[in-house]
Amino acid sequence: MSENLQTPLVGRLAARFGDTLRVTVVRNEVTAEVAAGDLLAVAKALRDEAEFRFSVYIDTCGVDYLGYGQTEWDTDTAQGEGFSRGVEGQAMGRFNWAERPRETGQPRRFAAVVHLLSIEHNRRIRLRIFCEDDMLPVVPSLTGIWPGADWFERETFDLYGIIFEGHPDLRRILTDYGFVGHPFRKDFPLIGNVEVRYDPEQKRVIYEPVSIEPRVLVPRTIRNDADLDQARAEAADRWREN
């Protein structure tokens, strides 16, 4: 969907909600930032009002902006050979627990992101809700508006520690019993804190300090997709030829 086709939706959102929503269009996708206190009223209007009809709930996920925009890859001056030759090893997640990062560099660290679909109007929208308190991130639950949000909010709570106020059964859904911490937070070590194994002598499962060393797998960078860039260039060439 081209960006000009998003203009009517952006205009309707601005006319209906005014300063309640901060609407942006990036990569032809509409994102509306809404305060936690306004979320339920906005969500209900998006679902019920004829000009929106976002009746289909798609997903809720979490975002941790700790270290956002930083990279540990030195691509300008790195020399030598090997996959990790440009790694500085200073980004989030590659550290001992005592050396974990503590400064966010962002006004608010955590956000919940909700994706909605309007079948009637063939449109999508993304809602982003920042948590006001980094120490106790809380946003309202959408289960009363879209019951399908139940397990997705539990997953976000489990992995990011975001609390969904009003959820009927907010508990972990993916991690093991007794798991400590939230593994998708940027200050959680990529190798974890403990490892689990079965001890045949004790005949039980035991927890031990993790024994593997941190290693770099992929660069943490934000980039344009080369395939999309190539497609756009080819489309422009065809337009000029015609």
C-alpha positions in Angstrom: 0.0 0.0 0.0 1.6 3.3 -1.1 2.0 6.1 1.3 -0.6 8.3 -0.5 -3.2 5.7 0.2 -2.5 6.0 3.9 -3.4 9.7 3.8 -7.2 9.3 4.4 -6.6 7.1 7.5 -4.1 9.6 8.9 -6.6 12.4 8.3 -9.4 10.5 10.0 -7.2 9.7 13.0 -6.2 13.4 13.4 -9.8 14.6 13.0 -11.1 12.1 15.5 -8.4 12.0 18.2 -6.5 15.2 17.8 -3.5 15.4 20.1 -4.5 12.1 21.8 -2.6 10.3 19.1 0.8 11.0 17.6 0.6 9.5 14.2 3.5 8.7 11.9 3.9 6.9 8.5 7.2 5.1 8.1 7.8 2.5 5.3 4.1 2.9 4.4 3.0 1.7 7.8 0.8 3.8 10.1 1.9 4.0 13.8 -0.1 5.8 16.4 1.5 6.5 19.7 -1.1 6.7 22.5 -0.7 7.3 26.3 -1.5 4.4 28.5 -4.4 6.4 30.2 -6.1 6.9 26.8 -5.5 3.4 25.4 -8.9 1.8 26.2 -11.0 4.7 24.9 -8.9 4.9 21.7 -9.0 1.1 21.2 -12.7 0.9 21.6 -13.3 3.7 19.1 -10.9 2.1 16.6 -12.9 -1.2 16.9 -16.5 0.2 16.9 -16.6 3.4 14.9 -17.6 3.0 11.2 -14.7 5.0 9.8 -12.2 2.7 11.4 -13.6 -0.8 12.1 -10.4 -2.3 13.3 -12.2 -5.5 14.4 -9.3 -7.9 14.1 -6.7 -8.0 16.8 -3.4 -9.3 15.3 -0.7 -9.2 18.0 0.8 -7.5 21.1 4.5 -7.5 21.6 7.0 -5.6 23.8 9.9 -3.3 23.0 12.9 -2.6 25.2 14.6 0.6 24.1 17.7 0.2 26.3 20.6 0.8 24.0 18.4 1.7 21.1 20.4 3.0 18.1 23.7 1.7 19.5 25.8 -0.8 17.6 28.9 -2.8 18.5 30.1 -3.2 15.0 32.9 -1.1 13.7 32.5 -1.2 9.9 34.8 1.7 9.0 38.2 0.9 10.5 38.0 -2.8 11.2 40.8 -4.9 9.7 41.7 -8.5 9.5 39.7 -11.6 8.8 36.8 -13.6 10.3 33.2 -12.9 11.0 33.7 -11.0 14.2 36.6 -8.8 13.1 34.6 -5.6 13.6 33.0 -6.4 16.9 33.7 -4.1 19.8 31.7 -6.2 22.3 30.1 -3.3 24.1 26.4 -3.5 23.2 23.6 -4.7 25.4 23.4 -8.4 26.3 27.1 -9.3 26.0 28.3 -8.8 29.5 28.7 -10.3 33.0 25.7 -9.6 35.2 27.7 -7.3 37.5 28.6 -5.2 34.5 25.1 -5.0 33.0 24.1 -1.7 31.4 22.1 0.7 33.6 21.6 3.9 31.5 18.8 3.8 29.0 19.5 6.9 27.0 15.8 7.1 26.2 13.0 9.0 28.0 11.0 5.8 28.5 12.4 2.4 28.2 9.5 0.0 27.7 6.6 0.0 25.2 3.8 -2.3 24.3 3.0 -2.5 20.6 -0.4 -3.6 19.3 -1.2 -4.5 15.6 -4.8 -4.2 14.4 -6.5 -5.0 11.1 -9.7 -3.6 9.5 -11.1 -6.1 7.1 -13.9 -3.7 6.1 -11.5 -1.0 5.0 -8.5 -3.2 4.2 -6.2 -1.2 6.5 -3.8 -1.9 9.3 -2.6 0.2 12.2 0.1 -0.1 14.8 -0.5 1.3 18.3 2.5 2.0 20.5 2.0 2.5 24.2 5.0 3.6 26.3 5.1 2.6 30.0 5.5 5.5 32.3 7.6 3.7 34.9 10.7 1.8 33.8 10.9 0.0 37.2 7.3 -1.2 37.0 6.1 -1.0 33.4 2.3 -1.1 33.3 -0.2 -0.6 30.5 -4.0 -1.5 30.4 -5.0 -4.9 29.1 -7.0 -5.1 25.9 -8.6 -8.4 26.7 -11.9 -6.7 27.5 -12.0 -5.3 23.9 -10.3 -8.0 22.0 -10.4 -11.3 24.0 -7.7 -12.7 21.7 -5.1 -10.4 23.4 -5.0 -12.8 26.3 -2.1 -15.1 25.4 -0.2 -12.4 23.6 -0.2 -10.1 26.7 0.9 -13.1 28.8 3.8 -13.7 26.4 4.8 -10.0 26.5 4.6 -10.1 30.3 6.8 -13.2 30.4 9.5 -12.0 28.0 9.6 -8.3 28.9 8.0 -7.9 32.3 5.3 -5.5 31.1 2.3 -5.8 33.4 -1.1 -5.6 31.7 -3.5 -4.1 34.2 -6.9 -5.8 34.1 -5.7 -9.0 32.5 -7.8 -11.9 33.9 -4.8 -14.4 34.3 -1.5 -12.7 33.9 1.2 -15.3 34.4 4.2 -16.7 32.5 3.5 -18.7 29.4 6.8 -19.6 27.8 9.6 -19.8 30.4 10.0 -22.6 32.9 8.7 -22.8 36.4 10.8 -20.7 38.8 12.4 -18.7 35.9 14.0 -15.5 37.2 14.0 -12.4 35.0 12.6 -11.6 31.6 14.8 -12.9 28.8 13.9 -10.4 26.1 15.0 -7.4 28.1 18.2 -5.9 26.8 19.9 -6.1 30.2 19.4 -9.9 30.4 22.6 -11.8 29.3 22.2 -13.5 26.0 23.7 -16.7 27.5 21.3 -16.5 30.5 22.2 -16.7 34.2 21.8 -20.4 34.9 21.8 -23.7 33.1 19.7 -26.7 33.9 20.6 -30.4 33.7 19.5 -33.7 35.2 21.9 -35.1 37.8 21.7 -38.9 37.7 23.4 -39.2 41.1 21.0 -36.8 42.8 18.1 -38.1 40.6 16.7 -34.6 40.1 17.0 -31.5 37.9 19.7 -29.1 39.2 20.4 -25.4 38.4 24.0 -24.3 37.9 25.8 -21.1 36.9 26.0 -20.9 33.1 29.2 -22.4 31.7 29.3 -21.0 28.2 31.0 -17.8 27.1 29.2 -15.0 25.3 29.7 -14.8 21.6 28.5 -12.6 18.8 26.1 -14.1 16.3 24.7 -11.2 14.2 25.2 -7.5 14.1 22.6 -5.3 15.8 22.1 -2.6 13.1 19.1 -0.9 11.5 19.4 -0.9 7.7 17.3 -0.7 4.6 16.6 -3.9 2.9 18.8 -4.3 -0.1 16.2 -6.3 -2.1 13.6 -3.5 -1.6 16.2 -0.9 -2.7 16.9 -2.9 -5.8 13.2 -3.3 -6.6 12.7 0.4 -6.3 15.6 1.1 -8.6 14.4 -1.3 -11.2 10.8 0.2 -11.0 12.3 3.6 -11.6 14.3 2.4 -14.6 11.1 0.9 -16.1 9.2 4.2 -15.5 11.9 6.2 -17.3 12.0 3.8 -20.3 8.2 4.2 -20.7 
